[in-house]
């Protein structure tokens, strides 16, 4: 038993001391961090939540997603207080993470040299952009730096959108607001806007676990960013968030309609529904299959699993 404990301790110590400075974590460590995910992965091990789940998440509210995550014991996945390029353009996609730190030459110089050996092009702040795939969201912790902390301008913004079809979430600042607004479909959630250039900042990790304010973010988390703020959904919970939230959305819509019609009292709708109301809800779903903001196939699946 003692021998096993020593082997386990040494193995665990090795896993947690794998180098991440200026590079991605190993595939083994990515699998370790995201071990609850059982679906498809990118070559580096990052979870690849299916596109249809991402599409369905666009209709989900921050509150609905937050409620499901809280119920699963995930209390630190939301962060607010953003300045947005557009308040009406949501961002939904898979997180590609980057960790930035204040520059330190004895660390940043070897990172740049290592990048050259690996064939990376340009300055390190362009490396995360080169790694983007369609459907990714570039999420970066720039330690809240505003002046000289502008991670992108309109040139990099155009490249990001071309590669990912998506936007960015930065615990840092950005520049060239007017130019970025010209990118149709692009949005940015940043701490502030500033005309300065990025300086005295180094990329210390790519596709590593990061902190965005009060939230912990892993590579492959699903990003849901709307006007209220940003919620980071663990990949293995994305489908549950969607299916649960869709049902909550439908029940809310039914309840609101019936309250407006005066068919039920607030006390009846705001408590556990009676069998009569549940049957009415099932009939309402059937009657409005083609009118609701949830795919017809998903509503039919809900109905199939109901007993009323």
ABEGO torsion letter per residue (X at the ends): XAAAAAAAAAAAAAAAABBABGBBBBAAAAAAAAAABABBBBAAGBBBBBAAAAAAAAABBAAAAAAAAAAAGBABABBBGBBBABAABBBBEBBBBBBBBBBBAAAAAAAAAAAAAAGBBEBAAAAAAAABBBGBBBBBBAGGBABGABABBAAAAAAAAAAAGBBBBBBBBBBGAAAAAABBGBBBBBABBBABBBBGBBBABBGBBBBBEABBBBBGBBBBBBAAEBBBBBAAAAAAAAAAAAAAAAAAAAAAAAAAAGABBAAAAABBBBAAAAAAAAAAAAAAAAABABBAAAAAAAAAABAX
